Amino acid sequence: MPFISTKTNVSISKEQEKVLKTEFGKAISLIGKSEAWLMLSFDDNCKMYFKGSDEPCAIAEVKLYGRASSSAYDALTASLTKILANTLSVSPGRIYVKYEEVQYWGLAGSNF
């Protein structure tokens, strides 16, 4: 049950959104999850500053039910960074990836 929320100060076109959706759907397997349970959100044109500058930047916040290994997180960080850099033309050095492991997760009125 992963959820990836992406915020950026650049515009995301419909075509770019489809690319991100497809590529994130593939990348999530790096932490043992599947696109079948993946939820995504994209928030573009945010007022964001990083390192004192409003040059293009982004953050992908990944929440998942359960845990993954450190090496799996390393692989997913590399993948998400590459996807965002290639799709949105944001420098990899201006992309954060944040993880949150969630103990309780609900769906359809009950918890897992």
Biopython code that builds the backbone (N, CA, C, O; Angstrom):
import numpy as np
from Bio.PDB.StructureBuilder import StructureBuilder

atoms = [
    (1, "MET", "N", (0.820, -1.179, 0.000)),
    (1, "MET", "CA", (0.000, 0.000, 0.000)),
    (1, "MET", "C", (0.871, 1.253, 0.000)),
    (1, "MET", "O", (0.834, 2.037, 0.948)),
    (2, "PRO", "N", (1.636, 1.437, -1.037)),
    (2, "PRO", "CA", (2.436, 2.662, -1.079)),
    (2, "PRO", "C", (1.647, 3.851, -1.623)),
    (2, "PRO", "O", (0.710, 3.707, -2.409)),
    (3, "PHE", "N", (2.062, 5.015, -1.176)),
    (3, "PHE", "CA", (1.527, 6.288, -1.673)),
    (3, "PHE", "C", (2.715, 7.185, -1.945)),
    (3, "PHE", "O", (3.558, 7.377, -1.069)),
    (4, "ILE", "N", (2.796, 7.736, -3.144)),
    (4, "ILE", "CA", (3.871, 8.660, -3.490)),
    (4, "ILE", "C", (3.249, 9.996, -3.840)),
    (4, "ILE", "O", (2.471, 10.114, -4.786)),
    (5, "SER", "N", (3.607, 10.997, -3.057)),
    (5, "SER", "CA", (3.159, 12.362, -3.285)),
    (5, "SER", "C", (4.345, 13.157, -3.810)),
    (5, "SER", "O", (5.395, 13.214, -3.169)),
    (6, "THR", "N", (4.178, 13.768, -4.970)),
    (6, "THR", "CA", (5.251, 14.536, -5.588)),
    (6, "THR", "C", (4.868, 16.007, -5.630)),
    (6, "THR", "O", (3.802, 16.364, -6.129)),
    (7, "LYS", "N", (5.740, 16.853, -5.105)),
    (7, "LYS", "CA", (5.560, 18.303, -5.170)),
    (7, "LYS", "C", (6.742, 18.888, -5.913)),
    (7, "LYS", "O", (7.884, 18.467, -5.725)),
    (8, "THR", "N", (6.452, 19.872, -6.765)),
    (8, "THR", "CA", (7.505, 20.515, -7.530)),
    (8, "THR", "C", (7.109, 21.946, -7.868)),
    (8, "THR", "O", (5.929, 22.297, -7.849)),
    (9, "ASN", "N", (8.093, 22.754, -8.171)),
    (9, "ASN", "CA", (7.811, 24.137, -8.557)),
    (9, "ASN", "C", (7.802, 24.312, -10.075)),
    (9, "ASN", "O", (7.784, 25.442, -10.563)),
    (10, "VAL", "N", (7.815, 23.217, -10.821)),
    (10, "VAL", "CA", (7.693, 23.279, -12.277)),
    (10, "VAL", "C", (6.314, 22.749, -12.682)),
    (10, "VAL", "O", (5.635, 22.088, -11.897)),
    (11, "SER", "N", (5.918, 23.049, -13.911)),
    (11, "SER", "CA", (4.648, 22.549, -14.440)),
    (11, "SER", "C", (4.791, 21.092, -14.855)),
    (11, "SER", "O", (5.840, 20.677, -15.348)),
    (12, "ILE", "N", (3.734, 20.322, -14.652)),
    (12, "ILE", "CA", (3.683, 18.936, -15.104)),
    (12, "ILE", "C", (2.559, 18.835, -16.129)),
    (12, "ILE", "O", (1.388, 19.024, -15.797)),
    (13, "SER", "N", (2.919, 18.539, -17.367)),
    (13, "SER", "CA", (1.905, 18.371, -18.415)),
    (13, "SER", "C", (1.202, 17.024, -18.232)),
    (13, "SER", "O", (1.669, 16.173, -17.476)),
    (14, "LYS", "N", (0.098, 16.840, -18.915)),
    (14, "LYS", "CA", (-0.622, 15.557, -18.862)),
    (14, "LYS", "C", (0.268, 14.426, -19.363)),
    (14, "LYS", "O", (0.251, 13.324, -18.814)),
    (15, "GLU", "N", (1.034, 14.699, -20.395)),
    (15, "GLU", "CA", (1.937, 13.684, -20.941)),
    (15, "GLU", "C", (3.012, 13.309, -19.919)),
    (15, "GLU", "O", (3.307, 12.129, -19.730)),
    (16, "GLN", "N", (3.593, 14.310, -19.265)),
    (16, "GLN", "CA", (4.597, 14.044, -18.230)),
    (16, "GLN", "C", (3.974, 13.288, -17.057)),
    (16, "GLN", "O", (4.598, 12.386, -16.498)),
    (17, "GLU", "N", (2.757, 13.649, -16.687)),
    (17, "GLU", "CA", (2.071, 12.958, -15.591)),
    (17, "GLU", "C", (1.894, 11.482, -15.926)),
    (17, "GLU", "O", (2.076, 10.630, -15.056)),
    (18, "LYS", "N", (1.549, 11.170, -17.147)),
    (18, "LYS", "CA", (1.390, 9.774, -17.565)),
    (18, "LYS", "C", (2.717, 9.033, -17.505)),
    (18, "LYS", "O", (2.762, 7.871, -17.102)),
    (19, "VAL", "N", (3.801, 9.698, -17.905)),
    (19, "VAL", "CA", (5.129, 9.081, -17.831)),
    (19, "VAL", "C", (5.490, 8.809, -16.368)),
    (19, "VAL", "O", (5.946, 7.715, -16.034)),
    (20, "LEU", "N", (5.288, 9.797, -15.502)),
    (20, "LEU", "CA", (5.583, 9.615, -14.077)),
    (20, "LEU", "C", (4.762, 8.469, -13.502)),
    (20, "LEU", "O", (5.296, 7.636, -12.770)),
    (21, "LYS", "N", (3.486, 8.414, -13.820)),
    (21, "LYS", "CA", (2.604, 7.351, -13.324)),
    (21, "LYS", "C", (3.119, 5.980, -13.749)),
    (21, "LYS", "O", (3.199, 5.056, -12.940)),
    (22, "THR", "N", (3.461, 5.863, -15.014)),
    (22, "THR", "CA", (3.941, 4.581, -15.536)),
    (22, "THR", "C", (5.274, 4.186, -14.912)),
    (22, "THR", "O", (5.450, 3.047, -14.479)),
    (23, "GLU", "N", (6.203, 5.121, -14.867)),
    (23, "GLU", "CA", (7.544, 4.818, -14.352)),
    (23, "GLU", "C", (7.540, 4.584, -12.842)),
    (23, "GLU", "O", (8.237, 3.691, -12.358)),
    (24, "PHE", "N", (6.766, 5.371, -12.090)),
    (24, "PHE", "CA", (6.643, 5.128, -10.648)),
    (24, "PHE", "C", (6.017, 3.754, -10.403)),
    (24, "PHE", "O", (6.391, 3.051, -9.464)),
    (25, "GLY", "N", (5.060, 3.382, -11.258)),
    (25, "GLY", "CA", (4.420, 2.072, -11.137)),
    (25, "GLY", "C", (5.398, 0.928, -11.289)),
    (25, "GLY", "O", (5.257, -0.107, -10.639)),
    (26, "LYS", "N", (6.390, 1.111, -12.147)),
    (26, "LYS", "CA", (7.446, 0.098, -12.310)),
    (26, "LYS", "C", (8.426, 0.150, -11.141)),
    (26, "LYS", "O", (8.817, -0.888, -10.607)),
    (27, "ALA", "N", (8.821, 1.359, -10.748)),
    (27, "ALA", "CA", (9.857, 1.536, -9.727)),
    (27, "ALA", "C", (9.437, 1.000, -8.356)),
    (27, "ALA", "O", (10.280, 0.551, -7.579)),
    (28, "ILE", "N", (8.157, 1.046, -8.065)),
    (28, "ILE", "CA", (7.699, 0.653, -6.721)),
    (28, "ILE", "C", (8.021, -0.813, -6.417)),
    (28, "ILE", "O", (8.065, -1.208, -5.251)),
    (29, "SER", "N", (8.244, -1.615, -7.453)),
    (29, "SER", "CA", (8.609, -3.014, -7.232)),
    (29, "SER", "C", (9.965, -3.148, -6.541)),
    (29, "SER", "O", (10.267, -4.195, -5.969)),
    (30, "LEU", "N", (10.784, -2.095, -6.590)),
    (30, "LEU", "CA", (12.101, -2.123, -5.946)),
    (30, "LEU", "C", (12.012, -2.259, -4.429)),
    (30, "LEU", "O", (12.976, -2.671, -3.784)),
    (31, "ILE", "N", (10.846, -1.911, -3.855)),
    (31, "ILE", "CA", (10.662, -2.095, -2.405)),
    (31, "ILE", "C", (9.657, -3.212, -2.123)),
    (31, "ILE", "O", (9.091, -3.288, -1.032)),
    (32, "GLY", "N", (9.445, -4.066, -3.104)),
    (32, "GLY", "CA", (8.593, -5.234, -2.912)),
    (32, "GLY", "C", (7.101, -4.940, -2.968)),
    (32, "GLY", "O", (6.294, -5.732, -2.482)),
    (33, "LYS", "N", (6.730, -3.811, -3.555)),
    (33, "LYS", "CA", (5.316, -3.449, -3.665)),
    (33, "LYS", "C", (4.906, -3.494, -5.125)),
    (33, "LYS", "O", (5.748, -3.605, -6.016)),
    (34, "SER", "N", (3.591, -3.405, -5.365)),
    (34, "SER", "CA", (3.090, -3.491, -6.731)),
    (34, "SER", "C", (2.245, -2.279, -7.093)),
    (34, "SER", "O", (1.656, -1.629, -6.229)),
    (35, "GLU", "N", (2.199, -1.990, -8.383)),
    (35, "GLU", "CA", (1.388, -0.870, -8.856)),
    (35, "GLU", "C", (-0.093, -1.090, -8.549)),
    (35, "GLU", "O", (-0.862, -0.131, -8.485)),
    (36, "ALA", "N", (-0.491, -2.342, -8.359)),
    (36, "ALA", "CA", (-1.897, -2.647, -8.073)),
    (36, "ALA", "C", (-2.390, -1.942, -6.813)),
    (36, "ALA", "O", (-3.589, -1.703, -6.664)),
    (37, "TRP", "N", (-1.472, -1.607, -5.904)),
    (37, "TRP", "CA", (-1.843, -0.945, -4.649)),
    (37, "TRP", "C", (-1.288, 0.474, -4.555)),
    (37, "TRP", "O", (-1.459, 1.134, -3.531)),
    (38, "LEU", "N", (-0.640, 0.941, -5.589)),
    (38, "LEU", "CA", (0.035, 2.235, -5.568)),
    (38, "LEU", "C", (-0.941, 3.382, -5.797)),
    (38, "LEU", "O", (-1.726, 3.358, -6.745)),
    (39, "MET", "N", (-0.887, 4.394, -4.918)),
    (39, "MET", "CA", (-1.637, 5.634, -5.099)),
    (39, "MET", "C", (-0.622, 6.748, -5.307)),
    (39, "MET", "O", (0.411, 6.794, -4.639)),
    (40, "LEU", "N", (-0.928, 7.647, -6.242)),
    (40, "LEU", "CA", (-0.031, 8.744, -6.575)),
    (40, "LEU", "C", (-0.762, 10.077, -6.506)),
    (40, "LEU", "O", (-1.963, 10.156, -6.765)),
    (41, "SER", "N", (-0.021, 11.125, -6.153)),
    (41, "SER", "CA", (-0.541, 12.486, -6.296)),
    (41, "SER", "C", (0.587, 13.362, -6.824)),
    (41, "SER", "O", (1.759, 13.153, -6.512)),
    (42, "PHE", "N", (0.203, 14.353, -7.637)),
    (42, "PHE", "CA", (1.161, 15.279, -8.223)),
    (42, "PHE", "C", (0.689, 16.697, -7.960)),
    (42, "PHE", "O", (-0.443, 17.058, -8.282)),
    (43, "ASP", "N", (1.554, 17.483, -7.381)),
    (43, "ASP", "CA", (1.251, 18.882, -7.065)),
    (43, "ASP", "C", (2.330, 19.723, -7.730)),
    (43, "ASP", "O", (3.459, 19.791, -7.243)),
    (44, "ASP", "N", (1.984, 20.366, -8.845)),
    (44, "ASP", "CA", (2.979, 21.142, -9.576)),
    (44, "ASP", "C", (2.796, 22.640, -9.348)),
    (44, "ASP", "O", (1.830, 23.073, -8.719)),
    (45, "ASN", "N", (3.722, 23.406, -9.860)),
    (45, "ASN", "CA", (3.711, 24.869, -9.744)),
    (45, "ASN", "C", (3.630, 25.354, -8.292)),
    (45, "ASN", "O", (3.035, 26.396, -8.015)),
    (46, "CYS", "N", (4.227, 24.598, -7.371)),
    (46, "CYS", "CA", (4.250, 24.994, -5.957)),
    (46, "CYS", "C", (5.269, 26.122, -5.768)),
    (46, "CYS", "O", (6.244, 26.221, -6.513)),
    (47, "LYS", "N", (5.038, 26.943, -4.791)),
    (47, "LYS", "CA", (6.035, 27.939, -4.404)),
    (47, "LYS", "C", (7.045, 27.221, -3.529)),
    (47, "LYS", "O", (6.795, 26.969, -2.350)),
    (48, "MET", "N", (8.185, 26.895, -4.113)),
    (48, "MET", "CA", (9.196, 26.112, -3.418)),
    (48, "MET", "C", (10.568, 26.749, -3.604)),
    (48, "MET", "O", (10.900, 27.260, -4.673)),
    (49, "TYR", "N", (11.345, 26.703, -2.541)),
    (49, "TYR", "CA", (12.725, 27.162, -2.558)),
    (49, "TYR", "C", (13.591, 26.048, -1.988)),
    (49, "TYR", "O", (13.206, 25.386, -1.025)),
    (50, "PHE", "N", (14.751, 25.845, -2.580)),
    (50, "PHE", "CA", (15.701, 24.859, -2.090)),
    (50, "PHE", "C", (17.085, 25.469, -2.234)),
    (50, "PHE", "O", (17.445, 25.974, -3.297)),
    (51, "LYS", "N", (17.849, 25.418, -1.166)),
    (51, "LYS", "CA", (19.187, 26.016, -1.147)),
    (51, "LYS", "C", (19.123, 27.511, -1.466)),
    (51, "LYS", "O", (20.022, 28.064, -2.099)),
    (52, "GLY", "N", (18.040, 28.153, -1.014)),
    (52, "GLY", "CA", (17.882, 29.592, -1.182)),
    (52, "GLY", "C", (17.458, 30.033, -2.570)),
    (52, "GLY", "O", (17.462, 31.227, -2.867)),
    (53, "SER", "N", (17.092, 29.089, -3.421)),
    (53, "SER", "CA", (16.768, 29.411, -4.814)),
    (53, "SER", "C", (15.430, 28.804, -5.211)),
    (53, "SER", "O", (15.036, 27.755, -4.700)),
    (54, "ASP", "N", (14.739, 29.469, -6.121)),
    (54, "ASP", "CA", (13.501, 28.913, -6.651)),
    (54, "ASP", "C", (13.719, 28.230, -8.009)),
    (54, "ASP", "O", (12.775, 28.054, -8.778)),
    (55, "GLU", "N", (14.963, 27.850, -8.293)),
    (55, "GLU", "CA", (15.240, 27.038, -9.481)),
    (55, "GLU", "C", (14.455, 25.731, -9.352)),
    (55, "GLU", "O", (14.067, 25.357, -8.245)),
    (56, "PRO", "N", (14.215, 25.031, -10.466)),
    (56, "PRO", "CA", (13.432, 23.793, -10.403)),
    (56, "PRO", "C", (13.908, 22.847, -9.309)),
    (56, "PRO", "O", (15.097, 22.556, -9.178)),
    (57, "CYS", "N", (12.942, 22.378, -8.534)),
    (57, "CYS", "CA", (13.215, 21.417, -7.462)),
    (57, "CYS", "C", (11.973, 20.543, -7.274)),
    (57, "CYS", "O", (10.897, 20.859, -7.781)),
    (58, "ALA", "N", (12.135, 19.451, -6.547)),
    (58, "ALA", "CA", (11.018, 18.534, -6.313)),
    (58, "ALA", "C", (11.274, 17.715, -5.060)),
    (58, "ALA", "O", (12.414, 17.536, -4.630)),
    (59, "ILE", "N", (10.175, 17.220, -4.481)),
    (59, "ILE", "CA", (10.252, 16.251, -3.395)),
    (59, "ILE", "C", (9.218, 15.164, -3.667)),
    (59, "ILE", "O", (8.069, 15.445, -4.006)),
    (60, "ALA", "N", (9.651, 13.927, -3.513)),
    (60, "ALA", "CA", (8.756, 12.780, -3.599)),
    (60, "ALA", "C", (8.680, 12.185, -2.197)),
    (60, "ALA", "O", (9.692, 11.769, -1.633)),
    (61, "GLU", "N", (7.475, 12.149, -1.642)),
    (61, "GLU", "CA", (7.267, 11.579, -0.308)),
    (61, "GLU", "C", (6.601, 10.219, -0.472)),
    (61, "GLU", "O", (5.500, 10.108, -1.012)),
    (62, "VAL", "N", (7.288, 9.197, 0.003)),
    (62, "VAL", "CA", (6.826, 7.828, -0.152)),
    (62, "VAL", "C", (6.360, 7.314, 1.207)),
    (62, "VAL", "O", (7.133, 7.265, 2.164)),
    (63, "LYS", "N", (5.094, 6.935, 1.275)),
    (63, "LYS", "CA", (4.554, 6.326, 2.488)),
    (63, "LYS", "C", (4.196, 4.889, 2.151)),
    (63, "LYS", "O", (3.604, 4.615, 1.107)),
    (64, "LEU", "N", (4.560, 3.975, 3.042)),
    (64, "LEU", "CA", (4.210, 2.601, 2.786)),
    (64, "LEU", "C", (3.821, 1.880, 4.060)),
    (64, "LEU", "O", (4.318, 2.163, 5.150)),
    (65, "TYR", "N", (2.929, 0.954, 3.880)),
    (65, "TYR", "CA", (2.502, 0.079, 4.966)),
    (65, "TYR", "C", (3.584, -0.976, 5.139)),
    (65, "TYR", "O", (3.895, -1.724, 4.212)),
    (66, "GLY", "N", (4.148, -1.025, 6.330)),
    (66, "GLY", "CA", (5.209, -1.982, 6.588)),
    (66, "GLY", "C", (6.584, -1.363, 6.421)),
    (66, "GLY", "O", (6.776, -0.162, 6.605)),
    (67, "ARG", "N", (7.528, -2.213, 6.069)),
    (67, "ARG", "CA", (8.926, -1.786, 5.982)),
    (67, "ARG", "C", (9.573, -2.321, 4.718)),
    (67, "ARG", "O", (9.074, -3.241, 4.070)),
    (68, "ALA", "N", (10.696, -1.713, 4.396)),
    (68, "ALA", "CA", (11.551, -2.213, 3.318)),
    (68, "ALA", "C", (12.998, -2.134, 3.816)),
    (68, "ALA", "O", (13.282, -1.474, 4.816)),
    (69, "SER", "N", (13.884, -2.795, 3.127)),
    (69, "SER", "CA", (15.290, -2.793, 3.537)),
    (69, "SER", "C", (15.970, -1.493, 3.110)),
    (69, "SER", "O", (15.482, -0.779, 2.234)),
    (70, "SER", "N", (17.079, -1.207, 3.732)),
    (70, "SER", "CA", (17.864, -0.027, 3.398)),
    (70, "SER", "C", (18.300, -0.052, 1.938)),
    (70, "SER", "O", (18.258, 0.972, 1.257)),
    (71, "SER", "N", (18.714, -1.209, 1.462)),
    (71, "SER", "CA", (19.147, -1.314, 0.069)),
    (71, "SER", "C", (17.982, -1.110, -0.898)),
    (71, "SER", "O", (18.167, -0.560, -1.984)),
    (72, "ALA", "N", (16.785, -1.547, -0.511)),
    (72, "ALA", "CA", (15.602, -1.324, -1.352)),
    (72, "ALA", "C", (15.280, 0.166, -1.417)),
    (72, "ALA", "O", (14.936, 0.684, -2.479)),
    (73, "TYR", "N", (15.392, 0.856, -0.276)),
    (73, "TYR", "CA", (15.165, 2.306, -0.270)),
    (73, "TYR", "C", (16.212, 3.017, -1.126)),
    (73, "TYR", "O", (15.886, 3.954, -1.854)),
    (74, "ASP", "N", (17.469, 2.575, -1.041)),
    (74, "ASP", "CA", (18.526, 3.168, -1.865)),
    (74, "ASP", "C", (18.198, 3.033, -3.352)),
    (74, "ASP", "O", (18.349, 3.983, -4.119)),
    (75, "ALA", "N", (17.751, 1.851, -3.745)),
    (75, "ALA", "CA", (17.411, 1.602, -5.153)),
    (75, "ALA", "C", (16.223, 2.450, -5.587)),
    (75, "ALA", "O", (16.220, 2.997, -6.690)),
    (76, "LEU", "N", (15.214, 2.563, -4.725)),
    (76, "LEU", "CA", (14.040, 3.355, -5.088)),
    (76, "LEU", "C", (14.381, 4.840, -5.154)),
    (76, "LEU", "O", (13.892, 5.543, -6.038)),
    (77, "THR", "N", (15.205, 5.324, -4.239)),
    (77, "THR", "CA", (15.625, 6.727, -4.288)),
    (77, "THR", "C", (16.335, 7.019, -5.608)),
    (77, "THR", "O", (16.050, 8.026, -6.257)),
    (78, "ALA", "N", (17.247, 6.153, -6.004)),
    (78, "ALA", "CA", (17.964, 6.344, -7.272)),
    (78, "ALA", "C", (16.987, 6.353, -8.445)),
    (78, "ALA", "O", (17.100, 7.183, -9.347)),
    (79, "SER", "N", (16.035, 5.432, -8.428)),
    (79, "SER", "CA", (15.075, 5.327, -9.520)),
    (79, "SER", "C", (14.147, 6.538, -9.588)),
    (79, "SER", "O", (13.967, 7.117, -10.659)),
    (80, "LEU", "N", (13.552, 6.928, -8.450)),
    (80, "LEU", "CA", (12.641, 8.077, -8.439)),
    (80, "LEU", "C", (13.364, 9.355, -8.843)),
    (80, "LEU", "O", (12.813, 10.181, -9.571)),
    (81, "THR", "N", (14.599, 9.517, -8.371)),
    (81, "THR", "CA", (15.385, 10.695, -8.734)),
    (81, "THR", "C", (15.621, 10.737, -10.244)),
    (81, "THR", "O", (15.457, 11.782, -10.873)),
    (82, "LYS", "N", (15.999, 9.614, -10.811)),
    (82, "LYS", "CA", (16.246, 9.550, -12.258)),
    (82, "LYS", "C", (14.964, 9.848, -13.044)),
    (82, "LYS", "O", (14.991, 10.589, -14.026)),
    (83, "ILE", "N", (13.852, 9.269, -12.608)),
    (83, "ILE", "CA", (12.572, 9.480, -13.295)),
    (83, "ILE", "C", (12.187, 10.959, -13.261)),
    (83, "ILE", "O", (11.824, 11.534, -14.288)),
    (84, "LEU", "N", (12.267, 11.569, -12.082)),
    (84, "LEU", "CA", (11.906, 12.982, -11.961)),
    (84, "LEU", "C", (12.856, 13.871, -12.755)),
    (84, "LEU", "O", (12.417, 14.810, -13.420)),
    (85, "ALA", "N", (14.140, 13.587, -12.692)),
    (85, "ALA", "CA", (15.122, 14.386, -13.432)),
    (85, "ALA", "C", (14.880, 14.296, -14.939)),
    (85, "ALA", "O", (14.878, 15.312, -15.634)),
    (86, "ASN", "N", (14.679, 13.091, -15.433)),
    (86, "ASN", "CA", (14.487, 12.891, -16.870)),
    (86, "ASN", "C", (13.157, 13.448, -17.368)),
    (86, "ASN", "O", (13.086, 13.996, -18.468)),
    (87, "THR", "N", (12.106, 13.312, -16.567)),
    (87, "THR", "CA", (10.773, 13.706, -17.009)),
    (87, "THR", "C", (10.520, 15.195, -16.840)),
    (87, "THR", "O", (9.896, 15.823, -17.696)),
    (88, "LEU", "N", (11.008, 15.769, -15.727)),
    (88, "LEU", "CA", (10.701, 17.170, -15.418)),
    (88, "LEU", "C", (11.890, 18.109, -15.596)),
    (88, "LEU", "O", (11.762, 19.313, -15.375)),
    (89, "SER", "N", (13.029, 17.580, -15.987)),
    (89, "SER", "CA", (14.254, 18.383, -16.155)),
    (89, "SER", "C", (14.649, 19.104, -14.867)),
    (89, "SER", "O", (15.052, 20.267, -14.894)),
    (90, "VAL", "N", (14.528, 18.402, -13.746)),
    (90, "VAL", "CA", (14.972, 18.909, -12.451)),
    (90, "VAL", "C", (16.311, 18.243, -12.141)),
    (90, "VAL", "O", (16.435, 17.023, -12.246)),
    (91, "SER", "N", (17.298, 19.027, -11.764)),
    (91, "SER", "CA", (18.618, 18.486, -11.438)),
    (91, "SER", "C", (18.506, 17.485, -10.283)),
    (91, "SER", "O", (17.823, 17.766, -9.298)),
    (92, "PRO", "N", (19.164, 16.324, -10.384)),
    (92, "PRO", "CA", (19.110, 15.348, -9.293)),
    (92, "PRO", "C", (19.512, 15.920, -7.937)),
    (92, "PRO", "O", (19.016, 15.469, -6.905)),
    (93, "GLY", "N", (20.401, 16.904, -7.930)),
    (93, "GLY", "CA", (20.831, 17.538, -6.681)),
    (93, "GLY", "C", (19.788, 18.473, -6.087)),
    (93, "GLY", "O", (20.012, 19.080, -5.040)),
    (94, "ARG", "N", (18.652, 18.585, -6.756)),
    (94, "ARG", "CA", (17.565, 19.436, -6.260)),
    (94, "ARG", "C", (16.286, 18.621, -6.063)),
    (94, "ARG", "O", (15.177, 19.153, -6.117)),
    (95, "ILE", "N", (16.468, 17.310, -5.832)),
    (95, "ILE", "CA", (15.337, 16.407, -5.613)),
    (95, "ILE", "C", (15.528, 15.680, -4.287)),
    (95, "ILE", "O", (16.533, 15.000, -4.079)),
    (96, "TYR", "N", (14.561, 15.831, -3.400)),
    (96, "TYR", "CA", (14.531, 15.056, -2.154)),
    (96, "TYR", "C", (13.583, 13.873, -2.325)),
    (96, "TYR", "O", (12.590, 13.964, -3.048)),
    (97, "VAL", "N", (13.893, 12.767, -1.658)),
    (97, "VAL", "CA", (12.982, 11.634, -1.549)),
    (97, "VAL", "C", (12.878, 11.317, -0.063)),
    (97, "VAL", "O", (13.886, 11.077, 0.602)),
    (98, "LYS", "N", (11.661, 11.320, 0.448)),
    (98, "LYS", "CA", (11.413, 11.088, 1.872)),
    (98, "LYS", "C", (10.578, 9.831, 2.036)),
    (98, "LYS", "O", (9.669, 9.575, 1.246)),
    (99, "TYR", "N", (10.888, 9.042, 3.071)),
    (99, "TYR", "CA", (10.162, 7.802, 3.332)),
    (99, "TYR", "C", (9.484, 7.846, 4.689)),
    (99, "TYR", "O", (10.009, 8.411, 5.649)),
    (100, "GLU", "N", (8.318, 7.243, 4.747)),
    (100, "GLU", "CA", (7.600, 7.094, 6.008)),
    (100, "GLU", "C", (6.979, 5.700, 6.045)),
    (100, "GLU", "O", (6.167, 5.348, 5.188)),
    (101, "GLU", "N", (7.366, 4.919, 7.039)),
    (101, "GLU", "CA", (6.792, 3.590, 7.226)),
    (101, "GLU", "C", (5.589, 3.725, 8.152)),
    (101, "GLU", "O", (5.688, 4.278, 9.248)),
    (102, "VAL", "N", (4.458, 3.212, 7.696)),
    (102, "VAL", "CA", (3.199, 3.380, 8.412)),
    (102, "VAL", "C", (2.777, 2.051, 9.032)),
    (102, "VAL", "O", (2.757, 1.018, 8.363)),
    (103, "GLN", "N", (2.442, 2.094, 10.310)),
    (103, "GLN", "CA", (2.048, 0.880, 11.022)),
    (103, "GLN", "C", (0.590, 0.510, 10.770)),
    (103, "GLN", "O", (0.254, -0.671, 10.683)),
    (104, "TYR", "N", (-0.269, 1.505, 10.653)),
    (104, "TYR", "CA", (-1.690, 1.260, 10.428)),
    (104, "TYR", "C", (-2.104, 1.864, 9.102)),
    (104, "TYR", "O", (-1.769, 3.010, 8.804)),
    (105, "TRP", "N", (-2.832, 1.094, 8.305)),
    (105, "TRP", "CA", (-3.276, 1.554, 6.985)),
    (105, "TRP", "C", (-4.670, 0.989, 6.762)),
    (105, "TRP", "O", (-4.897, -0.211, 6.912)),
    (106, "GLY", "N", (-5.591, 1.859, 6.406)),
    (106, "GLY", "CA", (-6.971, 1.417, 6.215)),
    (106, "GLY", "C", (-7.394, 1.458, 4.757)),
    (106, "GLY", "O", (-6.874, 2.235, 3.956)),
    (107, "LEU", "N", (-8.358, 0.595, 4.436)),
    (107, "LEU", "CA", (-8.953, 0.540, 3.112)),
    (107, "LEU", "C", (-10.348, -0.044, 3.246)),
    (107, "LEU", "O", (-10.548, -1.035, 3.949)),
    (108, "ALA", "N", (-11.299, 0.562, 2.580)),
    (108, "ALA", "CA", (-12.669, 0.051, 2.529)),
    (108, "ALA", "C", (-13.283, -0.108, 3.914)),
    (108, "ALA", "O", (-14.052, -1.038, 4.160)),
    (109, "GLY", "N", (-12.937, 0.807, 4.814)),
    (109, "GLY", "CA", (-13.553, 0.818, 6.132)),
    (109, "GLY", "C", (-12.895, -0.040, 7.194)),
    (109, "GLY", "O", (-13.408, -0.127, 8.309)),
    (110, "SER", "N", (-11.776, -0.675, 6.886)),
    (110, "SER", "CA", (-11.076, -1.465, 7.906)),
    (110, "SER", "C", (-9.576, -1.329, 7.704)),
    (110, "SER", "O", (-9.124, -0.821, 6.677)),
    (111, "ASN", "N", (-8.807, -1.782, 8.683)),
    (111, "ASN", "CA", (-7.340, -1.695, 8.640)),
    (111, "ASN", "C", (-6.718, -3.039, 8.310)),
    (111, "ASN", "O", (-7.283, -4.099, 8.578)),
    (112, "PHE", "N", (-5.542, -2.958, 7.723)),
    (112, "PHE", "CA", (-4.781, -4.175, 7.426)),
    (112, "PHE", "C", (-4.126, -4.684, 8.691)),
    (112, "PHE", "O", (-3.436, -5.703, 8.661)),
]
sb = StructureBuilder()
sb.init_structure("model")
sb.init_model(0)
sb.init_chain("A")
sb.init_seg("    ")
for serial, (resi, resn, name, xyz) in enumerate(atoms, 1):
    if name == "N":
        sb.init_residue(resn, " ", resi, " ")
    sb.init_atom(name, np.array(xyz, "f"), 0.0, 1.0, " ", f" {name:<3s}", serial, name[0])
structure = sb.get_structure()
